[in-house]
Amino acid sequence: MKITIIGGGNMGGAIARGLIKGTLVKAEEITVSDLNEEILSQLKAVDARLTVTTNNLEAVKEADIIMVAVKPWLVESVLEQVKFSIDYENQMIVSIAAGVTFDQLTEYLAKEDCYPPILFRVIPNTAISVLESMSIIASSNSNEEQDAVVKSIFDEMGKAIFVEERMMTAGTALASCGTAFALRYVRAAMEGGVELGFYPDVARDIVAQTVKGAVELLLSNGTHPETEIDKVTTPGGITIKGLNEMEHAGFTSAVIRGLKASK
């Protein structure tokens, strides 16, 4: 299975690094196309077997899956450039660009008397480079086998779920923006740890492992967060005092408002 990634920036580069670490796609079957040769050199340094190029037209010709990982405002010009080199019947197109709809992608890819393009929209997050992304997927004109192939790729780089296209924006806020939101909590807790007397790097390690452990409890036990909270919240104890102080400051409300603003 050959994959071409158009755009080697933050997300495209993260996907390439994730694919290299996986087992479904060999490094020599991955091509990254980007105009920035410095970006390509950095990716090549990760694994010399990776193919890199500045020529989008050549990059898409032999690919089974074409991932478009450029900024949303560049998607139209990129697809206009490569669409006549794409075989819509046999090649799948995966857009990583947030907010670019299937209707828009179909318009950008329009050409006379052709098979409808097989389209996927995927919103991963940057943890894909360490195989821990939460990826949100929607599909158009695809069959079950093609859906399974795309899902398996992103499942290997974390966890992937299919949603209706109308939920993609909400998924972006929760899963993609959510990385920044989670890390902002980590940063705040680190600063609190420093005020409590820990050195910054020690506070970081304590908070990061604590968050990782909390998440593993939810995923392993399949429980609601409040169930795990109750286990460490004793009557009159220090945990409930801390939680109540955070809620008095609007913790839950701030998170929900931030998510809604991102959507």
Order of alpha helices (4+ residues) and beta strands (2+ residues): beta-alpha-beta-alpha-beta-alpha-beta-alpha-beta-alpha-beta-beta-alpha-beta-alpha-alpha-alpha-alpha-alpha-alpha
